[in-house]
Amino acid sequence: MDGATTAAPISRVTERGVGQAMNYRAPWWLPGGNTQTLWAALACRQRFGPAPRWQRRRWTTDDGDFIDVDQAQHPSAPHAPLLVLFHGLEGSSSSHYAVAFADFAAEQGIAFVVPHFRGCSGELNLAPRAYHSGDHAEVDWVLRRLAAEHPGRPVLAVGVSLGGNALLRWAGEAGASARSVVKAVAAVSSPLDLAAGGHAIGRGFNRLVYTRVFLSTMVPKALKKLEQHPGLFDREALLQARDLYAFDNLFTAPLHGFRDTDDYWARASAKPLLPDIRVPALALNARNDPFVPASSLPQPADAGRHVTLWQPPQGGHVGFPHASGRWGLPGHVRAMPQAVGRWLLDHH
């Protein structure tokens, strides 16, 4: 037994802008999207040597709120690229994928920062709002500030899940002006069709496991937000929310200018704006991602000439656990950051 059920490279749905394809080996004993997702998030070894050391800075936003930005404290040359990671739903700089990207950045000698969406740095934000999947204005403000602070560094950006949709939404909204801010962007396991992803996570096993995990932190934070701003939403109705559709209908959509969940998911999705992207962009989605139905993934006709689509058969949601050793036991989750990071560096 060679320790893997597959050894196929990521499918190059479009050849435009593709460098070296990622060769991903799914461990033989993690055969499906759920196991690959859960192992990476909960059980796979996350550290590859010393844990990242972060320096935190607090930025005051134009509306009197704040954003916390963590910068990894490893050596990098003055003109080496700056890699910016936008985390996923309820993620942070301590998420397994952030730790893995930090290790990649240290190995390559490039700077690395993780800006936290509001309320995700461990401290509740101040304004009567939080964050959402289409928050391209926030992404724009963060990237432009980082570019201004590091004028000698090419800026590269990667977004994971929710963060990836927001990043590609920004790239589509910005069009050609994005070139003055970043050299390339990438989205990993992002639900670029939010309605398809939202309905998928609200059914069956996904509802029992993933939805429950997300709501276990989102609901308490929403209730603290209500304490800050009484009357912001209906408390009893929120306590009855059992899926993200209901939560978004009561909290996310109205707090961020959307009519309801359907309006939010439609207007915040990045997929319709992929043809408008004018910087090199990568969209990586495993076709067995339990959150993102394969039928909803963009095809070459949905993406402009600047967008590269990688859609491997396996990997799960932000999973891609690496098979190593004689028995194919996963040793780390560096396969994805290595491939995505190298793709970004190839385009800087």
N, C-alpha and C positions, 0 to 999 in steps of 0.2 A: 504494500500500500504506500503511495507516494505522498500522502498527507493532504491531498486536495481533490475536490471533485471537479474543479474547473481550473484552467490555466489560460483562458482566452484573454487577449488584450481587450481593453475597453473599445467598444465599437466606435469607429469614427463615422458618425452619421453624416458629417460633412468634413471634407478634407481641408477646407480653408483655414489657414493659420495653425494647423496642427503640427506640433513638434514630435517628440517621441511619445508614443502611446504608453499608457500605464498598463503594466502587466500585473493583474491582480489575481491572486490565488485564494479561492475561498476554502477555508479549512473543511476537511471532509466531515467533521463532526458538528459543523455549524451549517446545516444544509439550506436554511431558508432565511428570508428577509428579517423575520422577527428575532431569530437567534443571533444573526449577525448584528442587528441593531442593539439588542440587549447586552450581549457580551461586550461590545465595544464601550457602551455607556457605563456598565456596572461592574464588570469583572476583569476586563482586559487590563494588563499592566499599563499604567498611564505614564510612568516616569521612565526616562531613558538616560539615567545619570542624575545629576543634581536637579532638583525642582527649579522652575523659573523663579527668579527674584524680580519682583515688580516694584516699580516706583509709581505711586498714584498721584495724579494731579486732578484737581477739581476745576472745571471750567464753568463760568457763569453764562447762562444762555440769555438770549435777547429778551425772553419773557420772564426773567428773574428766577429761573429754575437753575439746575446744575446738571452737569454730566461728568462722571468720573472716568478718567482715561488711565489705563495701566500700561506702562512701558517696560518691556523686559530689559533687565540690567545685564546684558552680555555685551562683549566688545563688538563693535562694528566700525568699519572705516568711515571717515567723514562724508564721503560721497557714495557710499553703498546704498542700495535701495531701501526704502521704508515700506514694510509690509503691514497693512492695516487689516485687522480681522473684525468683522461685524458678526456678533454671536447670534445664536438662534433663540427661539422662544424660551424664556426663563434661563437663558445661559449666562455665562460670565467668563472672566479670565481663568477661572478654575475648571471650566468644562474640559472634558478629555481631549476634544479636538483643539482647543486653544493651547493646552499644554503641548500637544503634539506639534502644532505649527510653531510654537515658541522654540521647541527643540530643533526643528528644521531651520528656523531663522538663525539660531546660534551656530549651528553647523555650517551654514552658508556665510556667516559673518555679516548679516543684514539686520537692520533695525526692525523692531516688531512692537506694535501697539494694539491694544484691545480697548476701543471706546465702548462704554457700557450704555445700552439703551436705558432710558429713564426708569429708575426703580429696580435695576438689575445689579447694582454694585454692592448690595447689602444694606443700603440705606434708602428709605422711601424718598422719592423726589417731592418737590414742593407744589408744583402747579396742578390744576385740576385736569390732568391728563396723564397718560403713561407712554406706551409705545405701540406700534402696529406694523404689519407686514409691508405696508406701502409707504413708509415714512421717509420718502425721498428727500424732503426738505431738511430733515435732521441729518441724513447721510451727506447731503451737499454741504451743510454748515460744518460738519466734522471734517470732511475731506479737505475742504478749502482752508480751514484753519491749520490742519496738519501740513498741507503743502506750503503754506506761508511760513510756518515755523521751521520747516526743513527745506529751504530753497535749493540746497545743493544735492538733495536726494530725489531720485525718481520714486514716485509713489505708486505702489501696487496695492490692490484691495481684493480681499476675498470675503464673501459672506456665506454663512452656514445656515441652511434651512430658512427661517424667517429673514435673517440678515441677508441672505443671498437674493431673495426676492426683492427686498428693499433696495439693495445695491444695483441690481439690474434695472429695477424701476427708475432709479436715479439716472443710470447711464442712458436709458431711453429718453427720459425727460430732458436731460442735458444736451443730448445730441452731440454736435461737433464741439461744443464748449467743454465737454468732459476731457478733451485732449489737453487742455491747459492745466488740468488738475491731476489726472492719473495717466499712467502708461498702459495699464491693462487691468481687467477685473475678472473675477471668477465667482461663480455661485455653486455651492455644493449641497446636494440633496434638497434643493429648494422647490417648494410647491408653487411653480410659476403660474399655475391655474389654481387660485386659492379656493374656488368653489369645489373643484374636484378633490383637492387635498382635505378641505374642511369636512366634506361629507364622508370621506374615507376614514378619517380618524374618529368619526362619530359612530362607527358601526362595529359590531362584533367584538373580537378580541381587542382591537384598537381602543374601543370605548371603555372596556373593562380595565385595561392596563394604562395605556398612554394618556388617554383623556383624564383619567383619575389622577395620574401623577401631575399633569400640568395644572389641573384645577386645585390640587392640594396646596399650591403656592400662589396661584393667581387670585383665588377667592380671598384668602386672608389679606393679600396686599390691596385688593379692591376695597375691602372693608376698612382698612386703615386709611385709604384715600377718602372714604366717606366720612371718617372722623375728622379729617383735615378740612373737608368741604361738605358740610351737611347739606342734604337735599340733592346731591349730585346724581343719585340714581335710587331706584327702589331696592332697599336692603333685603326685604323678604323675598322678592322675586329673584334676586341674585343668589340667595341661599338655595333656591330651588333649581338652579341651573345644573344640568347633568351632562352637558356637552359644550363644546366650544361654540357651536352655533348659538345656543342660548346665552352664553357668557358674552360673546361679541355683540349680540343684539341689545343687551342691557348695559354693557360697559364700553367695550372697545369702539364700537361704531359711533354711538352718540357723543362720546368724549372727544372724538377726533374728526368730527364734521361729516360723518356719513349718516344716511337716513336709517339704515338698518344693516343687518348682517349681509343680506344679498347685495346691497349697494356697496358695502365695504369690500366684500370679496371680488366683486366685478371691477370696481374702480382702482383697487390696490394691486391687482395682479400684474406681473411683469410681462407675461407672455404676449399680450397684444402690442407691446412696445419694443419687442426684440428687433424688428426691422429698422427701428430708429436709432439703434446703438451705432456709434461711430468710433469706438475704441475697441481694440482686441478684447473679446469677452469669451469666457468659457462657461458652459453650463454642464455640470456633471450630475447625472442622476442614475442610480442603479434601477434597473427595471423591476427588481423585486422589493423596492422600497414600500413598506407597509403604509406609509403616510401619503405617498404620491403615486397614484395609479399610472401604470405604464401607458395606458390609452390617452392620458392627459399630457404626456410629454411633448414638447415641441419637435417638429420635424423640420428638415431643411427649408421647406416652403414657408415655415412660420418665422424663420430667422433671417436676418440680413447677412450680408457678406462678411461682416466683422465678427459674427458669432460662431463659435465652434461648439458642437454638441458631442459630449461623450456619454454614452448610455450602455454601460456594461450589464450583463445579465444578472450579476450578483453584487452584493455589497450592503444591502439593507439601507437604513436611514442613518447617515453619518456614521457608518459602520466600517466596512472594509478592514476587518481584523486580519492581521498578517499571520500567515501560516509559516511556522519555522520549526526546525528540529526534525528528528526522524519520524515522529508520530504526527506531524502536522499541527502541533499545538500552537495556538496563537500566542505570539510573544509581545506584540505591541500594535498600535494603530497608526503607524507611520506611513503605510503604503499610500494612503490618500493625500496627506499633506506633502509627501515627497513628490508625487506626480503633479499635483496642482501647483505646488510651489515652483517646481522646475518649469512648468508651462508658463507661469507668470514671469519668471526670470528670463525665459527665452524671448519675451515680448516687451522687455523694458528698454 
